[in-house]
């Protein structure tokens, strides 16, 4: 099987993997049965316009065959990472589905 290889794009500086630019986002674990409903609403109220390359939802398989889903809720302000800085529409989703938001970093693709 062929492997993808990262190559240098001419006229663009090469960035080592450990120095890739990141942004802060609010994320939460979600119940699999609620994921579709929540993601549809988030796409309406908090689209990730500048993060189209990032998957909004990530699935992990735990021991015992259990599934764990984490979902990006919205961008977090780089200077204000308090939970009470969630946009009102996102806060309503958090309250409605009893989510527990946390802040995480995701890779940010800069478009030149």
Backbone as JSON, one array per atom type, in Angstrom:
{
  "sequence": "XXXXXXXXXXXXXXXXXXXXXXXXXXXXXXXXXXXXXXXXXXXXXXXXXXXXXXXXXXXXXXXXXXXXXXXXXXXXXXXXXXXXXXXXXXXXXXXXXXXXXXXXXXXXXXXX",
  "N": [[0.85, -1.18, 0.0], [0.57, 2.18, -0.86], [2.03, 5.05, 0.7], [1.11, 8.29, 1.84], [3.06, 11.12, 1.28], [4.46, 13.95, 2.76], [5.25, 16.86, 1.12], [7.37, 19.63, 0.27], [5.93, 22.74, -0.53], [6.6, 24.81, -3.14], [7.68, 28.22, -2.75], [6.44, 28.56, -0.33], [7.0, 28.59, 3.1], [8.4, 25.8, 4.77], [6.91, 24.12, 7.48], [7.69, 22.68, 10.47], [6.21, 19.68, 11.89], [5.8, 19.87, 14.72], [5.55, 22.55, 15.09], [3.3, 23.58, 13.98], [0.7, 25.92, 13.3], [-1.9, 26.63, 15.67], [-5.3, 26.84, 16.93], [-7.53, 27.74, 19.57], [-10.35, 25.88, 20.6], [-13.72, 25.3, 21.73], [-14.82, 22.25, 22.95], [-16.63, 19.15, 23.4], [-17.56, 16.08, 24.97], [-19.92, 13.89, 23.56], [-23.03, 12.13, 23.56], [-23.44, 9.33, 21.49], [-26.02, 8.91, 20.31], [-27.08, 11.45, 20.26], [-25.47, 12.94, 18.65], [-25.89, 13.54, 15.84], [-28.08, 15.32, 15.82], [-27.07, 17.44, 17.4], [-24.8, 18.26, 15.92], [-25.92, 19.15, 13.54], [-27.32, 21.41, 14.41], [-25.19, 22.94, 15.43], [-23.77, 23.45, 13.07], [-25.43, 25.32, 11.97], [-25.57, 27.47, 13.87], [-22.95, 27.96, 14.69], [-20.86, 27.85, 12.56], [-17.8, 26.45, 11.31], [-16.07, 28.2, 9.68], [-13.36, 28.98, 9.08], [-12.04, 26.69, 9.6], [-12.42, 24.52, 7.89], [-11.02, 22.31, 7.1], [-10.84, 20.7, 9.29], [-12.16, 17.97, 11.06], [-15.27, 18.02, 12.58], [-16.21, 16.27, 14.42], [-15.04, 13.53, 16.35], [-14.37, 10.13, 16.6], [-13.77, 7.6, 18.96], [-12.8, 4.34, 19.87], [-13.34, 2.55, 22.73], [-12.12, 0.32, 25.31], [-13.9, -2.74, 25.59], [-15.65, -2.29, 23.59], [-17.1, 0.06, 23.58], [-18.18, 3.24, 22.36], [-16.8, 6.48, 22.01], [-17.47, 9.86, 21.56], [-16.14, 12.95, 20.58], [-16.72, 16.4, 20.12], [-16.26, 19.39, 18.28], [-17.36, 22.44, 19.41], [-17.28, 25.28, 19.01], [-15.21, 28.07, 17.99], [-12.79, 29.29, 20.31], [-12.07, 32.25, 22.08], [-8.86, 33.45, 21.8], [-7.71, 34.95, 23.82], [-9.4, 34.82, 25.96], [-10.39, 32.33, 27.67], [-12.53, 31.4, 29.16], [-15.33, 29.48, 30.25], [-17.73, 30.82, 30.28], [-17.67, 32.43, 28.11], [-18.78, 31.36, 25.89], [-20.66, 31.54, 22.85], [-24.1, 32.64, 22.86], [-26.05, 30.96, 21.52], [-24.64, 28.55, 21.36], [-24.2, 28.08, 24.04], [-26.82, 27.57, 24.84], [-27.25, 25.08, 23.59], [-25.37, 23.58, 25.0], [-26.47, 23.69, 27.57], [-29.02, 22.49, 27.08], [-28.39, 19.85, 26.31], [-26.82, 19.02, 28.33], [-23.97, 19.22, 28.18], [-20.41, 19.12, 28.69], [-18.27, 21.4, 28.28], [-14.88, 21.84, 27.16], [-11.61, 23.21, 26.63], [-9.6, 22.9, 23.77], [-6.81, 22.48, 21.53], [-6.58, 22.9, 18.01], [-5.23, 22.16, 14.79], [-4.48, 24.85, 12.62], [-5.15, 25.87, 9.46], [-3.57, 28.02, 7.4], [-4.54, 30.19, 4.87], [-3.12, 31.5, 2.05]],
  "CA": [[0.0, 0.0, 0.0], [1.34, 3.42, -0.94], [1.85, 5.99, 1.81], [1.16, 9.68, 1.46], [4.28, 11.77, 1.74], [4.36, 15.4, 2.79], [6.32, 17.49, 0.34], [7.44, 21.09, 0.39], [5.27, 23.49, -1.58], [7.48, 25.94, -3.5], [7.29, 29.58, -2.37], [5.81, 28.54, 0.99], [7.97, 28.06, 4.06], [8.08, 24.51, 5.39], [6.67, 24.25, 8.91], [7.82, 21.37, 11.12], [4.95, 19.24, 12.5], [5.64, 20.31, 16.1], [5.4, 24.01, 15.13], [2.13, 23.94, 13.19], [-0.17, 26.88, 14.0], [-3.12, 26.08, 16.27], [-6.29, 27.75, 17.51], [-8.31, 27.15, 20.66], [-11.77, 25.64, 20.35], [-14.5, 24.64, 22.77], [-15.25, 20.92, 22.53], [-17.33, 18.41, 24.44], [-17.92, 14.7, 24.69], [-21.36, 13.82, 23.3], [-23.63, 10.8, 23.44], [-23.58, 9.0, 20.06], [-27.4, 9.05, 19.82], [-27.4, 12.88, 20.14], [-24.46, 13.6, 17.82], [-26.42, 14.07, 14.59], [-28.92, 16.49, 16.14], [-26.22, 18.53, 17.89], [-23.92, 18.75, 14.86], [-26.74, 19.93, 12.6], [-27.59, 22.72, 15.03], [-23.92, 23.69, 15.49], [-23.45, 23.92, 11.72], [-26.25, 26.51, 11.72], [-25.32, 28.58, 14.79], [-21.51, 28.2, 14.9], [-20.09, 27.16, 11.51], [-16.34, 26.56, 11.43], [-15.68, 28.7, 8.37], [-11.9, 29.0, 8.88], [-11.5, 25.38, 9.97], [-13.11, 23.53, 7.05], [-10.16, 21.12, 6.97], [-10.89, 19.97, 10.56], [-13.39, 17.22, 11.32], [-15.94, 18.58, 13.74], [-16.49, 15.2, 15.36], [-14.02, 12.49, 16.36], [-14.84, 8.9, 17.24], [-12.77, 6.72, 19.53], [-13.33, 3.09, 20.39], [-12.78, 2.24, 24.04], [-12.15, -1.09, 25.67], [-15.25, -3.23, 25.8], [-16.46, -1.97, 22.42], [-17.86, 1.3, 23.77], [-17.8, 4.34, 21.47], [-16.73, 7.81, 22.63], [-17.44, 10.92, 20.56], [-15.86, 14.33, 20.99], [-17.2, 17.3, 19.07], [-15.91, 20.81, 18.38], [-18.55, 23.27, 19.51], [-17.05, 26.56, 18.36], [-13.9, 28.67, 18.27], [-12.63, 29.98, 21.6], [-11.26, 33.46, 22.01], [-7.49, 33.13, 22.21], [-7.33, 35.7, 25.02], [-10.41, 34.66, 27.01], [-10.76, 30.92, 27.57], [-13.5, 31.04, 30.19], [-16.5, 28.79, 29.72], [-18.86, 31.74, 30.13], [-17.52, 33.22, 26.88], [-19.43, 30.66, 24.79], [-21.77, 32.28, 22.25], [-25.39, 32.32, 23.47], [-26.67, 29.8, 20.87], [-23.88, 27.36, 21.74], [-24.49, 27.87, 25.47], [-28.14, 26.95, 24.93], [-27.05, 23.67, 23.27], [-24.65, 23.0, 26.14], [-27.46, 23.52, 28.64], [-30.08, 21.56, 26.68], [-27.9, 18.47, 26.23], [-25.96, 18.81, 29.51], [-22.61, 18.99, 27.72], [-19.35, 19.63, 29.55], [-17.26, 21.94, 27.37], [-13.49, 22.02, 27.54], [-10.85, 23.88, 25.58], [-8.53, 22.12, 23.18], [-6.17, 23.12, 20.39], [-6.63, 22.18, 16.74], [-4.36, 22.74, 13.77], [-5.11, 25.91, 11.85], [-4.61, 25.96, 8.12], [-3.57, 29.41, 6.94], [-4.68, 30.31, 3.43], [-2.38, 32.68, 1.58]],
  "C": [[0.89, 1.25, 0.0], [1.03, 4.3, 0.27], [1.9, 7.4, 1.24], [2.43, 10.28, 2.03], [4.08, 13.27, 1.69], [5.55, 15.98, 2.04], [6.27, 18.99, 0.55], [6.75, 21.74, -0.8], [6.14, 24.7, -1.9], [6.86, 27.28, -3.13], [6.53, 29.63, -1.05], [6.82, 27.96, 1.97], [7.49, 26.72, 4.64], [7.95, 24.71, 6.9], [6.78, 22.86, 9.53], [6.52, 20.98, 11.82], [4.74, 19.74, 13.92], [5.51, 21.83, 16.22], [4.22, 24.49, 14.29], [1.27, 24.93, 13.98], [-1.44, 26.2, 14.51], [-4.05, 27.2, 16.72], [-7.0, 27.0, 18.63], [-9.76, 27.0, 20.23], [-12.42, 25.1, 21.62], [-14.96, 23.32, 22.18], [-15.98, 20.27, 23.68], [-17.48, 16.97, 24.0], [-19.44, 14.71, 24.48], [-21.79, 12.36, 23.21], [-23.82, 10.51, 21.95], [-25.0, 9.21, 19.52], [-27.81, 10.52, 19.63], [-26.52, 13.6, 19.11], [-25.04, 14.24, 16.57], [-27.24, 15.34, 14.82], [-28.05, 17.68, 16.54], [-25.38, 19.11, 16.76], [-24.7, 19.56, 13.83], [-26.99, 21.34, 13.14], [-26.31, 23.57, 15.08], [-23.53, 24.22, 14.11], [-24.26, 25.16, 11.35], [-25.8, 27.7, 12.56], [-23.84, 28.92, 14.96], [-20.68, 27.46, 13.83], [-18.59, 27.41, 11.7], [-15.76, 26.99, 10.08], [-14.18, 28.62, 8.11], [-11.24, 27.67, 9.24], [-12.16, 24.27, 9.15], [-12.32, 22.24, 6.9], [-10.22, 20.23, 8.22], [-12.22, 19.23, 10.66], [-13.99, 17.74, 12.61], [-16.16, 17.52, 14.82], [-15.42, 14.11, 15.22], [-14.55, 11.3, 17.16], [-13.65, 8.1, 17.73], [-13.47, 5.46, 20.02], [-12.59, 2.76, 21.67], [-12.82, 0.74, 24.27], [-13.59, -1.52, 25.95], [-16.19, -2.88, 24.66], [-17.3, -0.71, 22.53], [-17.3, 2.39, 22.86], [-17.82, 5.65, 22.25], [-16.62, 8.83, 21.51], [-17.07, 12.24, 21.21], [-16.19, 15.22, 19.81], [-16.71, 18.72, 19.33], [-17.2, 21.6, 18.39], [-18.39, 24.58, 18.75], [-15.62, 27.02, 18.66], [-13.92, 29.31, 19.65], [-11.77, 31.2, 21.37], [-9.88, 33.15, 22.56], [-7.09, 33.81, 23.52], [-8.28, 35.48, 26.19], [-10.96, 33.24, 26.92], [-11.72, 30.47, 28.67], [-14.73, 30.41, 29.55], [-17.69, 29.74, 29.52], [-18.71, 32.64, 28.91], [-18.07, 32.48, 25.67], [-20.51, 31.55, 24.18], [-23.11, 31.78, 22.8], [-26.04, 31.08, 22.85], [-25.96, 28.5, 21.24], [-24.13, 27.04, 23.21], [-25.85, 27.2, 25.66], [-28.06, 25.46, 24.59], [-26.36, 22.94, 24.42], [-25.63, 22.72, 27.28], [-28.5, 22.46, 28.3], [-29.63, 20.11, 26.73], [-26.93, 18.13, 27.35], [-24.54, 18.43, 29.1], [-21.63, 19.59, 28.72], [-18.21, 20.14, 28.68], [-15.87, 22.01, 28.01], [-12.77, 22.67, 26.36], [-9.75, 22.95, 25.09], [-7.96, 22.89, 21.99], [-6.34, 22.25, 19.16], [-5.72, 22.9, 15.75], [-5.14, 23.76, 12.94], [-4.4, 26.01, 10.52], [-4.71, 27.4, 7.65], [-3.65, 29.41, 5.42], [-4.0, 31.6, 3.0], [-2.95, 33.16, 0.28]]
}
